[in-house]
Amino acid sequence: MRAHALREYASAVEALREPGCPVCTLLRNEQNRVLRDCPLPTTRLCNFHAWGIAAVGDTAHAARILLKLLESGEGAPHGAEDDCMFCLLLRAKEQSVIRDLTSVRHQSAVVLWLKTRGSFCLVHGRRVRAKASLPMSALITESDFRRRTELKTALARLAAAPAGSPHSGVLGQTAEYLVSQRGLPT
């Protein structure tokens, strides 16, 4: 994992201007903020976030965090995602972002985004749709169909292209669509 520039978002609606899934965008930003500024963990870390601290964090701060985990002897047993402080923080942030995006005050901006160009990744689209109003839910379904069709067309072209042809990121875009951005808990 590499460090990414952090942005300050006043609300989830601001992420609609970014490419890709706005929930993923906000979670990635939050994950990088937490990895950079994290307090010493009081619980276990999952595999991904232990590696994230080693790769992203300030060296001295990362050393203190990993030292505390070594001294506690806890490690990361199977299923540690349920106890990982970072995963728990990101799940709470995800719920907050979804509430913000489905709120009445932001509904018109999200509806316009969905109608014109936007789509969620499959994971977050399902979660937002479950909390959205019926009209917004229908638009999420339409935008999901549109995105799926675009990706299927691009993948079919790529599959038929000669070996070594450029793929302009369609493989990564499809992976992100299917399972959300790399490394985010699902």
Summary of the structure (lengths in Angstrom):
residues: 186
radius of gyration: 18.5
end to end distance: 17.0
largest distance: 54.3
contacts: 522
relative contact order: 0.15
helix: 68%
strand: 0%
